[in-house]
Amino acid sequence: MEQSKIDAIESNFHKLEDIKNSCESLIQKIGHLQVDLFNHPNAKLEKFLGKINGALSGSHGEIVEVTSEYETEIYMPAKGMETFNSAQDELEENENAESNK
């Protein structure tokens, strides 16, 4: 594989990680603000933070999933690293054992 393609893949992976980390940071900051609002309530702000926290939490799950898939399916193979999926390997071993009986 061309080095420029590997560099692009690596850059994309690091950007995905940055997005994931930024999302985690936003969720933490919102949580801190929600705790602060216990002492100084503001119904409108509490409602907004609850809404945005829910949306970010859902997006975070998707970002984590996409980042993980990109890492194992594209980034690691491009870097020459083998990916290991023990659950898949175990399933294949069990299927092979069953078919050999």
Backbone torsions as a table, in degrees:
resi	resn	phi	psi	omega
1	MET	NA	140.7	179.9
2	GLU	-63.5	144.7	-179.6
3	GLN	-62.2	-36.2	-179.4
4	SER	-64.5	-35.4	177.6
5	LYS	-70.0	-40.8	177.4
6	ILE	-62.6	-42.4	178.3
7	ASP	-61.5	-41.3	178.8
8	ALA	-64.6	-41.6	178.8
9	ILE	-63.5	-43.8	179.2
10	GLU	-63.5	-41.8	178.1
11	SER	-61.7	-44.4	178.7
12	ASN	-61.3	-42.5	-179.9
13	PHE	-62.3	-44.5	179.9
14	HIS	-66.0	-34.3	176.2
15	LYS	-66.9	-40.9	176.0
16	LEU	-61.0	-42.4	177.4
17	GLU	-62.6	-40.1	177.9
18	ASP	-62.4	-42.4	178.6
19	ILE	-61.9	-44.8	179.3
20	LYS	-60.1	-46.8	-179.7
21	ASN	-65.2	-38.1	178.3
22	SER	-64.6	-40.9	178.3
23	CYS	-63.3	-43.2	178.0
24	GLU	-61.3	-40.6	179.2
25	SER	-64.0	-42.9	178.4
26	LEU	-62.3	-42.5	179.4
27	ILE	-62.0	-41.5	178.3
28	GLN	-64.6	-43.7	-179.3
29	LYS	-64.5	-39.5	177.2
30	ILE	-63.7	-42.1	178.2
31	GLY	-60.7	-42.3	177.7
32	HIS	-62.8	-41.8	179.9
33	LEU	-66.3	-38.7	177.6
34	GLN	-62.4	-39.5	177.5
35	VAL	-66.0	-42.3	178.2
36	ASP	-60.2	-31.2	-178.5
37	LEU	-72.3	-12.5	174.2
38	PHE	-62.5	-36.8	-178.6
39	ASN	-83.6	-28.3	-178.7
40	HIS	-134.7	76.3	-173.2
41	PRO	-59.7	145.5	173.7
42	ASN	-150.1	102.3	-172.0
43	ALA	-58.3	-42.5	-178.3
44	LYS	-63.9	-44.3	180.0
45	LEU	-68.1	-40.2	178.2
46	GLU	-60.8	-42.6	179.3
47	LYS	-63.3	-46.2	179.3
48	PHE	-61.3	-46.3	-178.2
49	LEU	-63.8	-38.4	176.6
50	GLY	-62.3	-41.9	179.9
51	LYS	-65.6	-49.7	-176.6
52	ILE	-69.2	-34.6	178.0
53	ASN	-64.3	-40.7	177.7
54	GLY	-63.5	-43.5	179.7
55	ALA	-65.1	-43.3	179.7
56	LEU	-66.2	-38.0	179.5
57	SER	-62.8	-42.7	177.6
58	GLY	-65.0	-43.7	178.9
59	SER	-64.9	-37.9	179.9
60	HIS	-59.4	-43.5	178.5
61	GLY	-59.5	-42.2	178.6
62	GLU	-67.1	-40.4	179.9
63	ILE	-63.6	-43.4	178.4
64	VAL	-60.7	-43.7	-179.1
65	GLU	-64.0	-47.5	-179.6
66	VAL	-64.2	-41.6	179.5
67	THR	-62.9	-43.4	179.7
68	SER	-64.0	-44.6	178.5
69	GLU	-63.0	-44.3	179.6
70	TYR	-60.9	-40.9	-179.7
71	GLU	-63.0	-48.5	-174.7
72	THR	-79.5	-31.4	-175.5
73	GLU	-93.0	-26.2	-174.1
74	ILE	-123.6	-54.0	-173.5
75	TYR	-64.3	-54.7	-176.5
76	MET	-62.5	-46.0	176.5
77	PRO	-61.2	-36.6	179.5
78	ALA	-65.7	-31.4	179.2
79	LYS	-85.2	-0.8	179.2
80	GLY	82.3	17.5	179.3
81	MET	-99.5	139.0	176.6
82	GLU	-80.8	142.1	173.6
83	THR	-98.1	149.4	-177.0
84	PHE	-128.6	120.2	177.7
85	ASN	-117.6	93.1	-174.3
86	SER	-62.7	-35.1	-179.4
87	ALA	-66.2	-43.4	178.6
88	GLN	-65.2	-44.0	178.8
89	ASP	-60.3	-42.4	179.8
90	GLU	-64.1	-41.3	178.4
91	LEU	-62.4	-44.7	179.0
92	GLU	-63.9	-39.8	178.0
93	GLU	-62.9	-42.6	178.9
94	ASN	-64.6	-41.1	178.4
95	GLU	-64.5	-41.2	178.2
96	ASN	-64.4	-40.7	179.8
97	ALA	-64.8	-40.7	179.6
98	GLU	-65.6	-40.1	-177.4
99	SER	-74.5	-21.6	179.3
100	ASN	-83.8	-7.7	-178.4
101	LYS	-78.0	NA	NA
